[in-house]
Each structure stands twice: as C-alpha cells, then as structure tokens.
C-alpha cells in the first residue's frame, strides 16, 4: 500500500472534543471519523487492526471448540418477551416497528438469539456440551458515549454462548474460556490486563468476571487488595466497614438545625464527624415510583447496582413531593411517617451517637443508637467500597481503588434464558432437564482503543506487531532523488515478496512531515531509504518503540526486517 493513496487525513493538532489519548490519536491518525454521538466510520488502518484482533479471537475460540455462527442484527420483540427482557431493559435497547407494525429490536446482545438457534438441536443430552460464537456489529443506545471507541453506541463484539448439562461441566468450560481470554489479551498486546469479580447486571447469573486494563481514564472502579490479591469491580465488591461505637451512648436529642440540609452543613454546624452521621439517600422504583430510602454512614455513597440487585428492579433518584411525607434534607429513621421501603446499610450496624434527620424541617437528632433505637433493624451491603476498607478475603484494611477499562467479560448465566425460553433436553433416562449456559464477550473496537491507550507516546500509537495495521513502514527520503527512489521501489517489492505487510511513503514531503505521519500510524518496524544512507550502502531499520535501531547493508535489509518482525510477533505470543 502506498501512503499517498491512503484515504484519511493525519494532522498534528489535538481535537478539542477528545478527552482521552487513544481517541485523540486515532482521530489525528486517520483511523476513524465521527458520524454521530457514539457512532464512527473506520478508515483502512483501524479496519486492518480490528480484523487482526478478530482473527486472534477466532483462533482462541476455535481452540476451545467454539463454532462460529451469525445471529440477526434485527430480532422480533417476541424473542425478548420470552426471556422477560423486552420490558425490563431501559431505553438502551432500541425498539421499533417494521412496516407491518410488528415490534422489533436492534441486537445489543444475543442471548435470546443463541437459545432460539439451538433450542431444537439441543433436545438430547448426547449433543452437550457445545459453544457457539459470533463477531458482529451491535447497537446499544448508550446514554453517555465517551472516549472515542471506549464507550460507543454502535460497536463490533464477539459474543459466545456455551450450553451444558451440569454446573460442574459449565465450570470446567468456564475455566477454559477464562484462560482463553488471558491469551487473547496477551496476544493483542495488553498482557497486563487483570481479572476481577464483577456484577452480572442485566445479563443475569451468579458468577461473572471482567478483564480490566488499569488506566486513569477508565470509567470502572476496581477494588484491589495488595495483601492477598483480591480484585473486584466496585459494583460487585463487598464493602466492610468497622463499626464506630462509643463506650457511652448519649440520649436521643432533637436539636434545631436551621436551613441545614446536607450532611456537610449539619456536621459542620454540630461539630460532628460525618462518619458519625446517618445519611438518607432516596430513590424511586422505575415501575411503581415507590420510594426507597437507604440509610448509610454519612461519609459513604450508595452503590446503586447493589441496591438494584437487592430490590430486583431498576431505580432512579427520587423526586420528592410534598404529599410523600418525606421531609427532604431532614430525613431520619426515627418518626418517619412516609409510605416507603426503608433499608439500612451494614456500615451503621452497631453504631451509636449518630446525627440524623428528625423528619421535621430545620431539626435533626443527635445521640441515635442503632442497637437501642432500632433493635429489629436488618442490615445489608449497599455501600461503595472505599480505599482503606476491609478486604472481604483477608480481612485486612488494605483495599485500594483504581480505575480501569473493561475489555472483556464472562458470565455463568445458569438457566435464566434456557428456562424462560423453554429449552430442554432428555437425559439418558428420558427425563427432561433445562440446559445451563455460559456467556463470554469482547468488544473489538474497545480492545483496539485500549491497546492504544496502554501503548502510545506523545507522537502516536505504538502498535504491537500482532495487531499493527502494517508490519513495516518504508520511508523514501528525498524521493526526487532518482537513485533513492529506485532503491526504495525495489525495497518495497522485495519486502512484499518476503511476505511482509508494507505501507510505503514515497511522497515529496519533508522528513519531519513524513516521520510525523509514520508515528501516527504506529507501525512497529520502520525502514528508511535515503541518498545519504545509500552512499554507505545501508538502510536504517528502527522500531517504533525505539528499542532497536541499526544501519543494515541494503542486501541484508529484507532478511533483517523479516527476522525482526518474527521476533516481535513471537514476543506477543510468548506474553
């Protein structure tokens, strides 16, 4: 490929709307173009990268007996009604009607389609286990797309579904997928990816893991214990807080707190530590608008995923009306006269001398003792885990919270979809059973962006050999020089004849301009042909990551480059 024929512009300036490096570099480098919020078109360099990622994924899925299939992009709503998700999922599921008025959906995930595909095939035990997978474009009407390809609305994803006759069989296959994912991310160039426990969310199931690339721009928070190696997404991490209990309990006393609505204002006014306060966080259930009040320690935040899972339905921040009986800014559990569900977080279990609302404008209580004043209270974990929290495994106060990008996930779905959609099989005794499912997903575009985020410098991406758009970037310096141009043309042919992927720049531009474009394309190996080098009968061979630089005799350049490409490819596989 000659660079002067490559569609797409490259430029130096950072786009003002790009908040993360991978997004900025991929726009600057002519990898993609904005179409609509969370929707992009791909130029050739990005398409070559994603095709290589897809091939790595295919190799690893085939290695564990996966069978590639293709599900429809558009599905009848009736499939999703069978599983119960048609109404349960919010507006991120794109719903529409076809010309005949039939309700349809755009696929954002394909559990229902997978069950529908094999429902009849899997009617007997001797056809199990099996796994099917696809790599396909999907659409999720994401409320807050951001960071280029890291969170989009239209995306290409590999999703796989395995089917089993026992939990033990699922667990054995789950372990195979677990390690296959480790190989995929290592081969794609991010072996530093870590695995964390996660929340299954709308997918369902009891056991799930996410593969995270730790980076400050990540939108997921990950709890890590350096003492024992515990790792979990904050949505799933259990929050354990040591109870704050004073030796002497004060009397419950109502105090005047004029115009003091927030925890900070009240605690500052009463000279109290926010840790010794009981904060009320109010939500409403999406389906009924019923109020839910969570009482939690004043310095902590509610983990809405935990709360949603506990309630079994979606929630939203409450709009508190006058007729609700809830006194906003002064809510407390004592003398609460409102129709609502009241929940207590485990962080306040056993606590005393707490500041809390008195359910009366401009008044709070001091001296609240949970054991004395609410002896029958039940406590559950609704809090976000915090740095310095107690590790759920080793019980040490060692938790740290880091940011990360989720690059893949795996779920043990159980019978959530097979049961609701009526899939069954007969065992060797002729008895009917419901098969058990696993689910395994990787976002292809997000993975490409994550690799860029992990491996770049201020000048551009540093692509690993395994997914780089080309293996070699050939630069002809001063191409107006006939001898140099002829030598570069021959080198281009020889490199291609050796089976190498080459992008060739023979434009009549300055060295700075040419190298700037080369940096933005991020090709691992660069070969420089110039009149000055040819006087010494050499070519310069350098790597994009600057770990290798040498002047090589012209007649040895192709062999040297091929060996270097093979070494860099082997490094990706070895990791």
FIVO-577660 format. One record per residue (C-alpha): residue in one letter; x negated, z negated, y negated. Coordinates in steps of 0.25 Angstrom, whole numbers, plus 5000, padded with zeros to 4 digits. Layout:
+------+------+------+------+
| type |   xx |   zz |   yy |
+------+------+------+------+
|    a |    X |    Z |    Y |
...
+------+------+------+------+
END
This chain:
+------+------+------+------+
| type |   xx |   zz |   yy |
+------+------+------+------+
|    x | 5000 | 5000 | 5000 |
|    x | 4995 | 5004 | 4986 |
|    x | 4997 | 4993 | 4976 |
|    x | 5001 | 5003 | 4965 |
|    x | 5013 | 5007 | 4974 |
|    x | 5017 | 4993 | 4976 |
|    x | 5031 | 4990 | 4970 |
|    x | 5032 | 4978 | 4961 |
|    x | 5025 | 4973 | 4949 |
|    x | 5014 | 4962 | 4948 |
|    x | 5011 | 4954 | 4935 |
|    x | 5003 | 4942 | 4930 |
|    x | 5014 | 4934 | 4923 |
|    x | 5021 | 4923 | 4930 |
|    x | 5036 | 4926 | 4929 |
|    x | 5043 | 4915 | 4921 |
|    x | 5054 | 4913 | 4931 |
|    x | 5045 | 4910 | 4943 |
|    x | 5043 | 4895 | 4945 |
|    x | 5034 | 4895 | 4957 |
|    x | 5021 | 4903 | 4960 |
|    x | 5026 | 4911 | 4972 |
|    x | 5038 | 4916 | 4964 |
|    x | 5029 | 4920 | 4952 |
|    x | 5018 | 4926 | 4961 |
|    x | 5028 | 4935 | 4969 |
|    x | 5035 | 4940 | 4957 |
|    x | 5022 | 4943 | 4950 |
|    x | 5016 | 4949 | 4962 |
|    x | 5028 | 4959 | 4964 |
|    x | 5033 | 4953 | 4977 |
|    x | 5047 | 4951 | 4972 |
|    x | 5057 | 4954 | 4961 |
|    x | 5069 | 4945 | 4956 |
|    x | 5083 | 4951 | 4959 |
|    x | 5092 | 4939 | 4957 |
|    x | 5091 | 4924 | 4957 |
|    x | 5084 | 4921 | 4971 |
|    x | 5084 | 4935 | 4975 |
|    x | 5071 | 4944 | 4975 |
|    x | 5067 | 4958 | 4979 |
|    x | 5054 | 4959 | 4987 |
|    x | 5043 | 4969 | 4984 |
|    x | 5033 | 4974 | 4994 |
|    x | 5023 | 4963 | 4994 |
|    x | 5033 | 4952 | 4997 |
|    x | 5040 | 4960 | 5007 |
|    x | 5027 | 4962 | 5015 |
|    x | 5025 | 4947 | 5014 |
|    x | 5039 | 4943 | 5019 |
|    x | 5038 | 4954 | 5031 |
|    x | 5025 | 4947 | 5036 |
|    x | 5032 | 4934 | 5035 |
|    x | 5044 | 4939 | 5043 |
|    x | 5034 | 4945 | 5053 |
|    x | 5027 | 4931 | 5055 |
|    x | 5041 | 4924 | 5056 |
|    x | 5045 | 4935 | 5067 |
|    x | 5033 | 4933 | 5075 |
|    x | 5035 | 4918 | 5075 |
|    x | 5050 | 4919 | 5078 |
|    x | 5047 | 4929 | 5089 |
|    x | 5036 | 4920 | 5095 |
|    x | 5047 | 4909 | 5098 |
|    x | 5056 | 4919 | 5104 |
|    x | 5065 | 4922 | 5091 |
|    x | 5073 | 4934 | 5091 |
|    x | 5075 | 4942 | 5078 |
|    x | 5089 | 4945 | 5074 |
|    x | 5097 | 4949 | 5062 |
|    x | 5109 | 4942 | 5056 |
|    x | 5118 | 4948 | 5046 |
|    x | 5116 | 4945 | 5031 |
|    x | 5131 | 4944 | 5029 |
|    x | 5140 | 4936 | 5038 |
|    x | 5155 | 4933 | 5039 |
|    x | 5158 | 4920 | 5034 |
|    x | 5165 | 4917 | 5047 |
|    x | 5152 | 4914 | 5053 |
|    x | 5148 | 4904 | 5043 |
|    x | 5162 | 4898 | 5044 |
|    x | 5160 | 4896 | 5059 |
|    x | 5147 | 4887 | 5056 |
|    x | 5154 | 4880 | 5045 |
|    x | 5144 | 4884 | 5034 |
|    x | 5153 | 4894 | 5027 |
|    x | 5159 | 4883 | 5018 |
|    x | 5148 | 4873 | 5020 |
|    x | 5137 | 4881 | 5013 |
|    x | 5137 | 4881 | 4998 |
|    x | 5136 | 4894 | 4989 |
|    x | 5122 | 4897 | 4994 |
|    x | 5130 | 4905 | 5005 |
|    x | 5134 | 4918 | 4999 |
|    x | 5149 | 4921 | 5003 |
|    x | 5156 | 4933 | 5000 |
|    x | 5167 | 4942 | 5006 |
|    x | 5166 | 4956 | 5011 |
|    x | 5175 | 4968 | 5008 |
|    x | 5185 | 4963 | 5018 |
|    x | 5186 | 4950 | 5012 |
|    x | 5178 | 4943 | 5024 |
|    x | 5170 | 4931 | 5019 |
|    x | 5155 | 4934 | 5022 |
|    x | 5142 | 4927 | 5019 |
|    x | 5127 | 4931 | 5016 |
|    x | 5118 | 4925 | 5026 |
|    x | 5110 | 4913 | 5020 |
|    x | 5107 | 4908 | 5035 |
|    x | 5111 | 4913 | 5048 |
|    x | 5114 | 4902 | 5058 |
|    x | 5129 | 4908 | 5059 |
|    x | 5124 | 4922 | 5062 |
|    x | 5114 | 4917 | 5072 |
|    x | 5125 | 4910 | 5080 |
|    x | 5134 | 4922 | 5079 |
|    x | 5123 | 4931 | 5084 |
|    x | 5120 | 4923 | 5097 |
|    x | 5133 | 4916 | 5099 |
|    x | 5137 | 4925 | 5111 |
|    x | 5123 | 4927 | 5116 |
|    x | 5120 | 4912 | 5117 |
|    x | 5132 | 4909 | 5127 |
|    x | 5124 | 4905 | 5139 |
|    x | 5112 | 4895 | 5140 |
|    x | 5102 | 4904 | 5146 |
|    x | 5101 | 4912 | 5133 |
|    x | 5095 | 4900 | 5126 |
|    x | 5086 | 4897 | 5118 |
|    x | 5085 | 4909 | 5109 |
|    x | 5081 | 4911 | 5094 |
|    x | 5085 | 4922 | 5084 |
|    x | 5080 | 4924 | 5070 |
|    x | 5081 | 4934 | 5059 |
|    x | 5074 | 4937 | 5046 |
|    x | 5084 | 4941 | 5035 |
|    x | 5088 | 4941 | 5021 |
|    x | 5098 | 4930 | 5017 |
|    x | 5105 | 4925 | 5005 |
|    x | 5107 | 4911 | 5000 |
|    x | 5114 | 4909 | 4987 |
|    x | 5103 | 4899 | 4983 |
|    x | 5108 | 4891 | 4971 |
|    x | 5093 | 4889 | 4965 |
|    x | 5084 | 4900 | 4969 |
|    x | 5070 | 4898 | 4964 |
|    x | 5055 | 4900 | 4966 |
|    x | 5056 | 4915 | 4970 |
|    x | 5057 | 4917 | 4985 |
|    x | 5057 | 4902 | 4988 |
|    x | 5071 | 4900 | 4985 |
|    x | 5080 | 4912 | 4984 |
|    x | 5094 | 4917 | 4987 |
|    x | 5090 | 4929 | 4996 |
|    x | 5079 | 4927 | 5006 |
|    x | 5074 | 4932 | 5019 |
|    x | 5074 | 4922 | 5030 |
|    x | 5070 | 4920 | 5045 |
|    x | 5081 | 4912 | 5052 |
|    x | 5080 | 4909 | 5066 |
|    x | 5090 | 4902 | 5076 |
|    x | 5088 | 4897 | 5089 |
|    x | 5098 | 4893 | 5100 |
|    x | 5096 | 4882 | 5111 |
|    x | 5104 | 4875 | 5122 |
|    x | 5098 | 4861 | 5119 |
|    x | 5092 | 4853 | 5108 |
|    x | 5079 | 4852 | 5116 |
|    x | 5078 | 4867 | 5116 |
|    x | 5080 | 4868 | 5101 |
|    x | 5070 | 4858 | 5098 |
|    x | 5059 | 4866 | 5107 |
|    x | 5062 | 4879 | 5100 |
|    x | 5063 | 4872 | 5086 |
|    x | 5049 | 4867 | 5089 |
|    x | 5045 | 4882 | 5091 |
|    x | 5051 | 4886 | 5078 |
|    x | 5044 | 4874 | 5071 |
|    x | 5030 | 4879 | 5075 |
|    x | 5034 | 4894 | 5073 |
|    x | 5037 | 4891 | 5059 |
|    x | 5024 | 4884 | 5057 |
|    x | 5017 | 4897 | 5062 |
|    x | 5026 | 4905 | 5053 |
|    x | 5022 | 4898 | 5040 |
|    x | 5007 | 4897 | 5044 |
|    x | 5006 | 4912 | 5047 |
|    x | 5013 | 4915 | 5034 |
|    x | 5003 | 4907 | 5026 |
|    x | 5008 | 4893 | 5024 |
|    x | 5003 | 4884 | 5036 |
|    x | 5004 | 4872 | 5026 |
|    x | 5020 | 4873 | 5028 |
|    x | 5025 | 4859 | 5033 |
|    x | 5037 | 4856 | 5041 |
|    x | 5047 | 4845 | 5036 |
|    x | 5060 | 4840 | 5041 |
|    x | 5072 | 4845 | 5034 |
|    x | 5087 | 4845 | 5032 |
|    x | 5095 | 4855 | 5039 |
|    x | 5105 | 4857 | 5028 |
|    x | 5115 | 4868 | 5029 |
|    x | 5108 | 4873 | 5042 |
|    x | 5112 | 4860 | 5050 |
|    x | 5105 | 4854 | 5061 |
|    x | 5098 | 4841 | 5063 |
|    x | 5083 | 4845 | 5063 |
|    x | 5076 | 4854 | 5053 |
|    x | 5062 | 4857 | 5047 |
|    x | 5057 | 4864 | 5035 |
|    x | 5044 | 4871 | 5033 |
|    x | 5039 | 4867 | 5020 |
|    x | 5028 | 4873 | 5011 |
|    x | 5023 | 4861 | 5002 |
|    x | 5023 | 4866 | 4987 |
|    x | 5026 | 4860 | 4974 |
|    x | 5036 | 4871 | 4971 |
|    x | 5044 | 4869 | 4984 |
|    x | 5059 | 4865 | 4982 |
|    x | 5059 | 4856 | 4994 |
|    x | 5054 | 4842 | 4994 |
|    x | 5047 | 4837 | 5006 |
|    x | 5045 | 4822 | 5011 |
|    x | 5031 | 4821 | 5017 |
|    x | 5025 | 4808 | 5023 |
|    x | 5009 | 4810 | 5024 |
|    x | 5008 | 4798 | 5033 |
|    x | 5016 | 4803 | 5045 |
|    x | 5019 | 4818 | 5041 |
|    x | 5034 | 4816 | 5040 |
|    x | 5039 | 4828 | 5032 |
|    x | 5054 | 4831 | 5028 |
|    x | 5061 | 4839 | 5017 |
|    x | 5067 | 4829 | 5007 |
|    x | 5081 | 4834 | 5011 |
|    x | 5079 | 4828 | 5025 |
|    x | 5068 | 4817 | 5022 |
|    x | 5074 | 4803 | 5025 |
|    x | 5072 | 4794 | 5012 |
|    x | 5067 | 4780 | 5016 |
|    x | 5066 | 4770 | 5004 |
|    x | 5062 | 4756 | 5005 |
|    x | 5074 | 4747 | 5001 |
|    x | 5072 | 4740 | 4988 |
|    x | 5077 | 4725 | 4990 |
|    x | 5074 | 4714 | 4980 |
|    x | 5073 | 4700 | 4986 |
|    x | 5084 | 4695 | 4977 |
|    x | 5097 | 4703 | 4975 |
|    x | 5103 | 4702 | 4961 |
|    x | 5118 | 4701 | 4959 |
|    x | 5126 | 4713 | 4957 |
|    x | 5128 | 4714 | 4941 |
|    x | 5135 | 4724 | 4933 |
|    x | 5127 | 4728 | 4920 |
|    x | 5130 | 4736 | 4908 |
|    x | 5122 | 4749 | 4908 |
|    x | 5128 | 4757 | 4896 |
|    x | 5126 | 4772 | 4897 |
|    x | 5116 | 4771 | 4909 |
|    x | 5120 | 4782 | 4919 |
|    x | 5107 | 4785 | 4926 |
|    x | 5098 | 4777 | 4935 |
|    x | 5087 | 4778 | 4926 |
|    x | 5095 | 4773 | 4914 |
|    x | 5101 | 4762 | 4921 |
|    x | 5088 | 4757 | 4928 |
|    x | 5081 | 4758 | 4914 |
|    x | 5092 | 4750 | 4907 |
|    x | 5092 | 4739 | 4918 |
|    x | 5077 | 4739 | 4920 |
|    x | 5079 | 4743 | 4935 |
|    x | 5071 | 4751 | 4944 |
|    x | 5078 | 4764 | 4949 |
|    x | 5075 | 4760 | 4963 |
|    x | 5084 | 4748 | 4961 |
|    x | 5096 | 4756 | 4957 |
|    x | 5107 | 4763 | 4965 |
|    x | 5109 | 4777 | 4961 |
|    x | 5122 | 4784 | 4963 |
|    x | 5122 | 4799 | 4966 |
|    x | 5135 | 4806 | 4966 |
|    x | 5139 | 4819 | 4974 |
|    x | 5152 | 4826 | 4978 |
|    x | 5154 | 4833 | 4991 |
|    x | 5156 | 4848 | 4989 |
|    x | 5168 | 4850 | 4998 |
|    x | 5177 | 4838 | 4992 |
|    x | 5170 | 4833 | 4980 |
|    x | 5170 | 4819 | 4985 |
|    x | 5160 | 4810 | 4978 |
|    x | 5148 | 4805 | 4985 |
|    x | 5139 | 4794 | 4979 |
|    x | 5125 | 4791 | 4984 |
|    x | 5119 | 4778 | 4980 |
|    x | 5104 | 4779 | 4981 |
|    x | 5092 | 4772 | 4975 |
|    x | 5090 | 4775 | 4960 |
|    x | 5077 | 4782 | 4961 |
|    x | 5081 | 4791 | 4973 |
|    x | 5088 | 4804 | 4974 |
|    x | 5099 | 4809 | 4984 |
|    x | 5095 | 4819 | 4994 |
|    x | 5107 | 4828 | 4993 |
|    x | 5104 | 4834 | 5007 |
|    x | 5105 | 4821 | 5014 |
|    x | 5118 | 4818 | 5007 |
|    x | 5124 | 4831 | 5011 |
|    x | 5120 | 4829 | 5025 |
|    x | 5125 | 4815 | 5025 |
|    x | 5139 | 4820 | 5020 |
|    x | 5139 | 4832 | 5028 |
|    x | 5143 | 4841 | 5016 |
|    x | 5138 | 4846 | 5003 |
|    x | 5138 | 4839 | 4990 |
|    x | 5135 | 4841 | 4975 |
|    x | 5132 | 4832 | 4963 |
|    x | 5145 | 4825 | 4959 |
|    x | 5153 | 4828 | 4947 |
|    x | 5159 | 4814 | 4944 |
|    x | 5173 | 4814 | 4938 |
|    x | 5180 | 4803 | 4931 |
|    x | 5190 | 4801 | 4941 |
|    x | 5180 | 4800 | 4952 |
|    x | 5178 | 4785 | 4949 |
|    x | 5163 | 4787 | 4949 |
|    x | 5156 | 4782 | 4936 |
|    x | 5144 | 4791 | 4934 |
|    x | 5132 | 4784 | 4930 |
|    x | 5137 | 4771 | 4935 |
|    x | 5139 | 4773 | 4950 |
|    x | 5137 | 4762 | 4960 |
|    x | 5142 | 4758 | 4973 |
|    x | 5148 | 4745 | 4968 |
|    x | 5162 | 4746 | 4964 |
|    x | 5162 | 4761 | 4966 |
|    x | 5177 | 4766 | 4965 |
|    x | 5176 | 4781 | 4968 |
|    x | 5180 | 4790 | 4979 |
|    x | 5167 | 4794 | 4985 |
|    x | 5157 | 4793 | 4996 |
|    x | 5146 | 4782 | 4994 |
|    x | 5133 | 4783 | 5000 |
|    x | 5120 | 4774 | 5000 |
|    x | 5106 | 4779 | 5001 |
|    x | 5097 | 4772 | 5010 |
|    x | 5088 | 4769 | 4998 |
|    x | 5097 | 4758 | 4993 |
|    x | 5099 | 4751 | 5007 |
|    x | 5095 | 4736 | 5005 |
|    x | 5092 | 4737 | 4990 |
|    x | 5097 | 4727 | 4980 |
|    x | 5097 | 4724 | 4965 |
|    x | 5101 | 4739 | 4963 |
|    x | 5106 | 4745 | 4950 |
|    x | 5119 | 4753 | 4952 |
|    x | 5131 | 4758 | 4945 |
|    x | 5143 | 4749 | 4943 |
|    x | 5153 | 4761 | 4943 |
|    x | 5157 | 4757 | 4929 |
|    x | 5152 | 4764 | 4916 |
|    x | 5140 | 4758 | 4910 |
|    x | 5138 | 4748 | 4921 |
|    x | 5128 | 4746 | 4933 |
|    x | 5126 | 4735 | 4943 |
|    x | 5113 | 4728 | 4946 |
|    x | 5109 | 4720 | 4958 |
|    x | 5116 | 4729 | 4968 |
|    x | 5112 | 4725 | 4982 |
|    x | 5116 | 4735 | 4993 |
|    x | 5116 | 4725 | 5005 |
|    x | 5124 | 4715 | 4997 |
|    x | 5134 | 4724 | 4989 |
|    x | 5135 | 4735 | 4999 |
|    x | 5133 | 4729 | 5013 |
|    x | 5140 | 4740 | 5020 |
|    x | 5133 | 4752 | 5014 |
|    x | 5127 | 4763 | 5022 |
|    x | 5115 | 4770 | 5019 |
|    x | 5110 | 4784 | 5021 |
|    x | 5098 | 4792 | 5017 |
|    x | 5102 | 4801 | 5005 |
|    x | 5089 | 4800 | 4996 |
|    x | 5078 | 4810 | 4994 |
|    x | 5065 | 4805 | 5000 |
|    x | 5054 | 4801 | 4989 |
|    x | 5039 | 4800 | 4988 |
|    x | 5035 | 4787 | 4993 |
|    x | 5047 | 4786 | 5002 |
|    x | 5046 | 4780 | 5016 |
|    x | 5043 | 4791 | 5027 |
|    x | 5054 | 4792 | 5037 |
|    x | 5044 | 4793 | 5049 |
|    x | 5032 | 4784 | 5046 |
|    x | 5040 | 4774 | 5036 |
|    x | 5028 | 4774 | 5026 |
|    x | 5031 | 4776 | 5011 |
|    x | 5023 | 4789 | 5011 |
|    x | 5033 | 4800 | 5008 |
|    x | 5029 | 4811 | 4999 |
|    x | 5038 | 4822 | 4993 |
|    x | 5032 | 4836 | 4992 |
|    x | 5039 | 4850 | 4988 |
|    x | 5039 | 4862 | 4998 |
|    x | 5045 | 4875 | 5001 |
|    x | 5053 | 4876 | 5013 |
|    x | 5048 | 4889 | 5020 |
|    x | 5056 | 4887 | 5033 |
|    x | 5065 | 4878 | 5041 |
|    x | 5070 | 4876 | 5055 |
|    x | 5083 | 4868 | 5060 |
|    x | 5088 | 4863 | 5073 |
|    x | 5103 | 4867 | 5070 |
|    x | 5109 | 4861 | 5083 |
|    x | 5123 | 4867 | 5085 |
|    x | 5128 | 4867 | 5071 |
|    x | 5130 | 4883 | 5071 |
|    x | 5132 | 4885 | 5086 |
|    x | 5143 | 4875 | 5088 |
|    x | 5151 | 4879 | 5075 |
|    x | 5150 | 4894 | 5079 |
|    x | 5154 | 4892 | 5093 |
|    x | 5141 | 4896 | 5100 |
|    x | 5140 | 4890 | 5114 |
|    x | 5133 | 4893 | 5127 |
|    x | 5135 | 4890 | 5142 |
|    x | 5125 | 4882 | 5149 |
|    x | 5121 | 4883 | 5164 |
|    x | 5133 | 4875 | 5168 |
|    x | 5142 | 4883 | 5160 |
|    x | 5145 | 4873 | 5149 |
|    x | 5146 | 4877 | 5135 |
|    x | 5136 | 4872 | 5124 |
|    x | 5132 | 4874 | 5110 |
|    x | 5118 | 4880 | 5107 |
|    x | 5109 | 4873 | 5098 |
|    x | 5102 | 4881 | 5086 |
|    x | 5089 | 4880 | 5078 |
|    x | 5087 | 4888 | 5065 |
|    x | 5074 | 4892 | 5059 |
|    x | 5072 | 4898 | 5045 |
|    x | 5061 | 4904 | 5036 |
|    x | 5063 | 4911 | 5022 |
|    x | 5053 | 4923 | 5022 |
|    x | 5053 | 4925 | 5007 |
|    x | 5051 | 4910 | 5004 |
|    x | 5040 | 4909 | 5014 |
|    x | 5033 | 4921 | 5007 |
|    x | 5035 | 4913 | 4993 |
|    x | 5030 | 4900 | 5000 |
|    x | 5017 | 4907 | 5005 |
|    x | 5015 | 4912 | 4991 |
|    x | 5017 | 4898 | 4985 |
|    x | 5007 | 4892 | 4994 |
|    x | 4996 | 4903 | 4993 |
|    x | 4994 | 4908 | 4979 |
|    x | 4985 | 4907 | 4967 |
|    x | 4988 | 4910 | 4952 |
|    x | 4986 | 4924 | 4955 |
|    x | 4995 | 4927 | 4966 |
|    x | 4999 | 4924 | 4981 |
|    x | 4988 | 4922 | 4992 |
|    x | 4996 | 4928 | 5004 |
|    x | 4991 | 4924 | 5018 |
|    x | 4987 | 4936 | 5026 |
|    x | 4999 | 4935 | 5035 |
|    x | 5010 | 4938 | 5025 |
|    x | 5002 | 4945 | 5014 |
|    x | 5008 | 4958 | 5008 |
|    x | 4996 | 4965 | 5012 |
|    x | 4983 | 4961 | 5019 |
|    x | 4973 | 4968 | 5010 |
|    x | 4973 | 4971 | 4995 |
|    x | 4964 | 4982 | 4992 |
|    x | 4959 | 4984 | 4977 |
|    x | 4953 | 4996 | 4972 |
|    x | 4945 | 4992 | 4959 |
|    x | 4943 | 5003 | 4949 |
|    x | 4951 | 5013 | 4957 |
|    x | 4948 | 5024 | 4947 |
|    x | 4934 | 5024 | 4953 |
|    x | 4935 | 5035 | 4964 |
|    x | 4925 | 5029 | 4974 |
|    x | 4932 | 5015 | 4973 |
|    x | 4946 | 5021 | 4975 |
|    x | 4942 | 5030 | 4986 |
|    x | 4935 | 5018 | 4993 |
|    x | 4948 | 5009 | 4991 |
|    x | 4957 | 5020 | 4996 |
|    x | 4948 | 5021 | 5009 |
|    x | 4948 | 5006 | 5010 |
|    x | 4964 | 5006 | 5009 |
|    x | 4965 | 5016 | 5020 |
|    x | 4954 | 5008 | 5029 |
|    x | 4961 | 4995 | 5027 |
|    x | 4975 | 5001 | 5031 |
|    x | 4969 | 5008 | 5043 |
|    x | 4963 | 4994 | 5047 |
|    x | 4978 | 4989 | 5048 |
|    x | 4977 | 4981 | 5035 |
|    x | 4989 | 4980 | 5025 |
|    x | 4983 | 4984 | 5011 |
|    x | 4988 | 4984 | 4997 |
|    x | 4979 | 4994 | 4989 |
|    x | 4977 | 4993 | 4974 |
|    x | 4970 | 5005 | 4968 |
|    x | 4977 | 5005 | 4954 |
|    x | 4969 | 5008 | 4942 |
|    x | 4970 | 4993 | 4936 |
|    x | 4960 | 4983 | 4932 |
|    x | 4954 | 4973 | 4943 |
|    x | 4961 | 4961 | 4937 |
|    x | 4975 | 4968 | 4938 |
|    x | 4972 | 4973 | 4952 |
|    x | 4968 | 4959 | 4957 |
|    x | 4979 | 4952 | 4950 |
|    x | 4989 | 4961 | 4958 |
|    x | 4981 | 4958 | 4970 |
|    x | 4982 | 4943 | 4968 |
|    x | 4997 | 4944 | 4966 |
|    x | 4999 | 4952 | 4979 |
|    x | 4990 | 4941 | 4986 |
|    x | 4985 | 4950 | 4997 |
|    x | 4975 | 4942 | 5006 |
|    x | 4963 | 4951 | 5006 |
|    x | 4958 | 4960 | 4994 |
|    x | 4949 | 4971 | 4995 |
|    x | 4942 | 4976 | 4982 |
|    x | 4936 | 4990 | 4981 |
|    x | 4929 | 4993 | 4968 |
|    x | 4918 | 5002 | 4963 |
|    x | 4908 | 4990 | 4961 |
|    x | 4910 | 4986 | 4976 |
|    x | 4909 | 5000 | 4981 |
|    x | 4895 | 5001 | 4975 |
|    x | 4891 | 4989 | 4985 |
|    x | 4900 | 4996 | 4996 |
|    x | 4909 | 4984 | 4997 |
|    x | 4923 | 4979 | 4995 |
|    x | 4927 | 4966 | 4990 |
|    x | 4936 | 4958 | 5000 |
|    x | 4943 | 4945 | 4995 |
|    x | 4955 | 4937 | 4999 |
|    x | 4966 | 4933 | 4990 |
|    x | 4963 | 4918 | 4993 |
|    x | 4949 | 4920 | 4988 |
|    x | 4943 | 4914 | 5002 |
|    x | 4936 | 4927 | 5005 |
|    x | 4928 | 4937 | 4996 |
|    x | 4918 | 4947 | 5001 |
|    x | 4911 | 4960 | 4998 |
|    x | 4912 | 4969 | 5010 |
|    x | 4906 | 4982 | 5013 |
|    x | 4916 | 4993 | 5012 |
|    x | 4915 | 4998 | 5026 |
|    x | 4917 | 4983 | 5031 |
|    x | 4929 | 4980 | 5022 |
|    x | 4941 | 4984 | 5031 |
|    x | 4935 | 4976 | 5042 |
|    x | 4932 | 4964 | 5034 |
|    x | 4946 | 4965 | 5027 |
|    x | 4953 | 4966 | 5041 |
|    x | 4945 | 4954 | 5046 |
|    x | 4949 | 4946 | 5034 |
|    x | 4964 | 4950 | 5036 |
|    x | 4964 | 4946 | 5050 |
|    x | 4957 | 4933 | 5047 |
|    x | 4967 | 4929 | 5036 |
|    x | 4979 | 4933 | 5046 |
|    x | 4973 | 4925 | 5057 |
|    x | 4972 | 4913 | 5047 |
|    x | 4987 | 4914 | 5044 |
|    x | 4990 | 4914 | 5059 |
|    x | 4980 | 4902 | 5062 |
|    x | 4987 | 4893 | 5052 |
+------+------+------+------+
END
